[in-house]
């Protein structure tokens, strides 16, 4: 076997360990760590180009183990952050790290300027989104594997989002790129509005899906069998554990990190399907997702980047996803596109031409009719004008 094909996915774990180390180092090292992660992804994707290889893996168990390792890794990162927010030394962790490294992490933490603590919050939330949600996304699609499902749901508990294992798998994948899908952002929507709207509607959708499942099985809605309630209890257990060990203020800051991790998921949802349209009665095709094959993002995000194939065949393991280089492409790699999405004027400037090109190059006649209505409702002048500027393209709109 080509060992390098297996080792490349360990870059995911290396970045997580790097983040934990910078958090523990304290002071300016935390901000340096945040900047380092941003540079690795944004500059790395720009320089390293695309990875369109499709190697054959003869030992998939290794790749599954790599996914499972995300849970202890994320636990370590979150614990380091919680400790860094504390004014004491919970569980003697600081003394232990000082002893084995020779770096007085307690003194460094106590001398950390508040702005660097903000960097800790941003970096920790980023790791919750990347180490937690990205891995959980892969694991919770493996509905046939109870171990993967359990680990995936615990990873999601770190962002108050265990309902993702329900709504995403049974809702989003069915209704993606339609008006029925909470995670698909319509044309013209602001990303910050989408974070709130998708979160609320996603929870409602998950509750309805679980309600129907329990009814089919003849089980009580309010009871242990309800995966929505059980999942929220998992998140509350994490918060209660943090409170018991570190107290209220560190726990409050940790909750901010967890919410930021959840927001990142919705930002990713926003950029993966923004502006797409589809009749829910028609099959999902690779053209219904924004794709990217940037090398660093692919290797450190378990091929989440190959989103077009994932939505066309959601049951395919990440290592077997194909690059689909002819699919509609994102602005850049994942972190680069996240940053752009968080700057709405820049996002709409760059994405409006891409969305209109999608109408021209990928959409069916029926989808162009849906696109014409979406353009008219978007509030984006260039989109609204496209219906009149290209009447033959959108002629089915009537």
Secondary structure, DSSP 8 states (H G I E B T S, - for coil): --HHHHHGGGHHHHHHHHHHHHHHH-THHHHHHHHHHHHHHHHHHHHH-B-------S-HHHHHHHHHHHHHHHHHHHHHHHHHH-SS-GGGHHHHHHHHHS--HHHHHHT--HHHHHHHHHHHHHHIIIIIIIHHHHHTT-TT-HHHHHHHHHHHHTTT-TTHHHHIIIIIHHHTTSTT-TTS--TT--HHHHHHHHHHHHHHHHHHHHHHHHHHHT--SSSTT-HHHHHHHHHHHHHHHHHHHH-HHHHHHHHHHHHHHHHHHHHHHHHHHTT----TTS---GGGS-B--BHHHHHHTTTTT-HHHHHHSTTS-GGG----TTS-B-SSSHHHHHHHHTSHHHHHHHHHHHHHHHHHHT--HHHHHHHHHHHHHH--HHHHHHHHHTTTTTGGG-
